[in-house]
Amino acid sequence: MKDILIVGFGGFIGSAARYSVYLLTAKHYADKPYTGTLIVNLVGCLIIGVLSGGLIKLQNQTGLFLVAGLCGGFTTFSTFALDGLKLIRDGLIVQFILYASISMVGGLIVCLIGFYLMNKG
């Protein structure tokens, strides 16, 4: 239970940070609404790369807080990138291509389905 609270607290901070980036970019880049998401995804990938690259041991509570909580709350894209990196590092290129393709194309398809289901009336 303690680990869940640690991840949840990190997630709260990460989510609040993501929303703060959204507010800042919405003010300065109103004509490019995707800018905040792009910044969050790239920064999140950098942070999770630094953390998992040796700064911390991911099995301890600090790792749970920073990686699963903070980065997970900030952007799940960072976790997607880390999973992809692990597949590439392990030489599982076909699995990486499938994972990345299904994640991106499949995500867009199910988002479209959800949008359609809610707006078909």
C-alpha positions in Angstrom: 0.0 0.0 0.0 2.9 2.3 0.8 4.3 1.9 -2.7 0.9 2.8 -4.3 0.8 6.0 -2.2 4.3 6.9 -3.3 3.5 6.4 -7.0 0.2 8.3 -6.5 2.0 11.3 -5.0 4.5 11.4 -7.8 1.7 11.1 -10.3 -0.1 14.0 -8.7 3.0 16.2 -9.1 3.6 15.0 -12.6 0.0 15.7 -13.6 0.1 19.1 -12.1 3.3 19.8 -13.9 1.8 18.7 -17.2 -1.2 21.0 -16.7 1.1 23.9 -15.9 3.0 23.3 -19.2 -0.3 23.2 -21.0 -1.3 26.6 -19.4 2.0 28.2 -20.3 2.0 27.0 -23.9 -1.7 27.8 -24.5 -1.0 31.4 -23.7 2.1 31.7 -25.9 1.2 29.2 -28.7 -2.6 29.5 -29.1 -2.3 28.8 -32.8 -0.4 25.5 -32.1 -2.4 23.6 -29.5 -0.2 20.5 -29.7 2.9 22.4 -28.5 2.3 21.7 -24.8 1.9 17.9 -25.5 5.0 17.9 -27.6 7.0 19.6 -25.0 5.7 17.4 -22.2 6.4 14.2 -24.2 10.0 15.2 -25.2 10.9 16.5 -21.7 9.3 13.4 -20.1 11.4 11.1 -22.4 14.5 13.0 -21.5 13.8 12.7 -17.7 12.9 9.0 -17.8 16.0 8.4 -19.9 18.2 10.1 -17.4 16.6 8.4 -14.5 16.6 4.9 -16.0 20.1 5.4 -17.5 21.6 4.9 -14.1 20.8 7.8 -11.9 18.5 5.7 -9.7 17.7 2.0 -9.2 14.2 1.6 -10.5 13.2 -1.0 -7.9 13.4 1.3 -4.9 10.8 3.8 -3.6 12.7 6.7 -5.1 12.5 5.0 -8.5 8.8 4.3 -8.0 8.1 8.0 -7.1 10.2 9.4 -10.0 9.6 7.0 -12.8 6.2 5.4 -12.3 4.8 8.4 -10.4 6.3 11.7 -11.6 7.1 10.6 -15.2 3.9 8.5 -15.4 1.8 11.4 -14.3 3.7 13.9 -16.5 3.4 11.7 -19.6 2.8 8.0 -20.4 4.7 8.7 -23.6 7.9 8.6 -21.7 7.1 5.1 -20.5 6.3 4.1 -24.1 9.7 5.4 -25.2 11.5 3.6 -22.4 9.7 0.3 -23.2 10.7 0.8 -26.9 14.3 1.5 -25.9 14.4 -1.7 -23.9 13.1 -3.7 -26.8 15.7 -2.2 -29.1 18.5 -2.7 -26.6 17.5 -6.3 -26.2 17.6 -6.8 -30.0 13.9 -7.3 -30.3 13.5 -5.1 -33.3 10.4 -6.9 -34.7 8.6 -6.6 -31.4 9.6 -3.0 -31.1 8.2 -2.2 -34.6 5.0 -4.1 -33.7 4.7 -2.4 -30.3 5.3 1.1 -31.7 3.0 0.6 -34.7 0.1 -0.9 -32.7 0.5 1.8 -30.0 0.4 4.7 -32.4 -2.0 3.4 -35.1 -4.1 1.4 -32.7 -4.3 4.3 -30.3 -5.5 6.6 -33.0 -8.1 4.1 -34.2 -9.6 3.4 -30.7 -9.6 7.2 -30.0 -11.5 7.7 -33.3 -13.9 4.9 -32.3 -14.5 6.4 -28.9 -15.1 9.8 -30.4 -17.4 8.4 -33.0 -19.4 6.4 -30.4 -19.9 9.6 -28.3 -20.9 11.8 -31.3 -22.9 9.5 -33.5 -26.3 10.9 -32.5 
